[in-house]
Amino acid sequence: MSSAEPTDADLADRYRPRLAAERAELEASSAATGADRRPVELDQQSVGRLSRMDALQGQAMAKGMEARRAGRLRAIAAALARIDAAEFGFCDECGDFIGFARLDLDPCAARCTGCAR
C-alpha cells in the first residue's frame, strides 16, 4: 500500500457514518410510503375508471421506488460489509485504491473506474 492510500480506519471513519445515514433515510422513506404500495381497493362509489387508473399508476410508481430503495440498501449493506472486512475502498477486481473522488460520489462503489468500464 503506497503512502497515498488511506488506512482502513480512515476509510471507515470517513464513509461508515455516511452509509449509515443513507440507510436510515432509505428505511424511513420505505416505512413512510408503505401505504402507497398496498393493493388498490375497488371502490364503486369512486369517481370512476380514471380514478382507479390513477391509483394503480401511483401504486406502480411507489413499488418501483421501493425496488430502487431495496437495491440501494443492498449496495449499502455490501459496502458496510467491506468496511467490516477491511476491504472497503479497494477495487474488487484489481485491488487498487478506488479513489476518494469516486467514493465521495458513491461510497458503494466496489470497482475503480478502469475496471468499471
C-alpha positions as CSV (number, residue, x, y, z in Angstrom):
1,M,0.0,0.0,0.0
2,S,1.5,3.3,-1.0
3,S,1.6,6.4,1.2
4,A,-1.2,8.0,-0.9
5,E,-3.6,5.3,0.1
6,P,-5.7,5.7,3.3
7,T,-5.8,3.2,6.1
8,D,-8.8,1.0,6.7
9,A,-9.6,3.0,9.8
10,D,-9.5,6.3,7.8
11,L,-11.9,4.9,5.2
12,A,-14.3,3.5,7.9
13,D,-14.3,6.8,9.8
14,R,-15.0,8.8,6.6
15,Y,-17.7,6.6,5.0
16,R,-19.4,4.5,7.6
17,P,-21.4,7.4,9.1
18,R,-22.5,8.5,5.6
19,L,-23.6,5.0,4.6
20,A,-25.4,4.5,7.9
21,A,-27.2,7.8,7.5
22,E,-28.3,7.0,4.0
23,R,-29.5,3.6,5.1
24,A,-31.6,5.2,7.9
25,E,-33.0,7.7,5.4
26,L,-34.0,5.0,2.9
27,E,-35.5,2.8,5.7
28,A,-37.6,5.7,7.0
29,S,-38.7,6.6,3.4
30,S,-39.7,3.0,2.9
31,A,-41.8,2.9,6.1
32,A,-43.4,6.2,5.3
33,T,-44.6,5.1,1.8
34,G,-45.8,1.7,2.8
35,A,-49.5,2.7,2.3
36,D,-48.8,3.8,-1.3
37,R,-47.7,0.2,-2.2
38,R,-50.8,-1.5,-0.8
39,P,-53.3,-3.1,-3.2
40,V,-55.7,-0.6,-4.7
41,E,-59.2,-1.1,-3.4
42,L,-62.1,-1.3,-5.9
43,D,-64.4,1.5,-4.7
44,Q,-67.7,1.5,-6.6
45,Q,-68.5,4.9,-5.1
46,S,-65.4,6.5,-6.5
47,V,-65.4,8.9,-9.5
48,G,-64.8,6.1,-11.9
49,R,-62.3,4.2,-14.0
50,L,-59.8,7.1,-14.3
51,S,-59.6,7.4,-10.5
52,R,-58.7,3.7,-10.3
53,M,-56.2,4.1,-13.1
54,D,-54.6,7.0,-11.3
55,A,-54.5,5.0,-8.1
56,L,-52.9,2.0,-9.9
57,Q,-50.3,4.2,-11.6
58,G,-49.4,5.7,-8.2
59,Q,-49.1,2.2,-6.7
60,A,-46.9,1.1,-9.6
61,M,-44.6,4.2,-9.1
62,A,-44.4,3.5,-5.4
63,K,-43.5,-0.1,-6.0
64,G,-40.8,1.0,-8.5
65,M,-39.3,3.4,-6.0
66,E,-39.3,0.7,-3.3
67,A,-37.5,-1.7,-5.6
68,R,-34.8,1.0,-6.2
69,R,-34.6,1.7,-2.5
70,A,-34.1,-2.1,-1.8
71,G,-31.3,-2.2,-4.4
72,R,-29.6,0.7,-2.8
73,L,-30.0,-0.8,0.6
74,R,-28.3,-4.0,-0.6
75,A,-25.4,-1.9,-2.0
76,I,-25.1,-0.1,1.3
77,A,-25.1,-3.4,3.2
78,A,-22.4,-4.7,0.9
79,A,-20.3,-1.5,1.4
80,L,-20.6,-1.8,5.2
81,A,-19.6,-5.5,5.0
82,R,-16.5,-4.4,3.0
83,I,-15.7,-1.9,5.7
84,D,-16.1,-4.6,8.4
85,A,-13.8,-6.9,6.4
86,A,-11.2,-4.2,5.9
87,E,-11.7,-4.4,2.1
88,F,-13.5,-1.1,1.6
89,G,-12.1,1.4,-0.9
90,F,-10.2,-1.1,-2.9
91,C,-11.3,-2.5,-6.3
92,D,-12.9,-5.9,-6.2
93,E,-11.2,-6.8,-9.5
94,C,-7.7,-5.3,-9.5
95,G,-7.2,-4.4,-5.8
96,D,-6.1,-0.8,-6.5
97,F,-7.5,2.0,-4.3
98,I,-10.7,3.2,-5.9
99,G,-10.0,6.9,-5.1
100,F,-11.7,9.5,-3.0
101,A,-13.4,11.2,-5.9
102,R,-15.3,8.1,-6.9
103,L,-16.0,7.1,-3.3
104,D,-17.3,10.6,-2.5
105,L,-19.7,10.3,-5.4
106,D,-20.8,6.8,-4.4
107,P,-19.4,5.2,-1.3
108,C,-21.0,1.9,-2.5
109,A,-18.6,1.7,-5.5
110,A,-16.8,-1.6,-5.4
111,R,-14.6,-1.1,-8.5
112,C,-12.2,1.5,-9.7
113,T,-13.1,3.5,-12.8
114,G,-10.8,1.4,-15.0
115,C,-12.4,-1.9,-14.0
116,A,-15.9,-0.5,-14.0
117,R,-15.7,0.3,-17.7
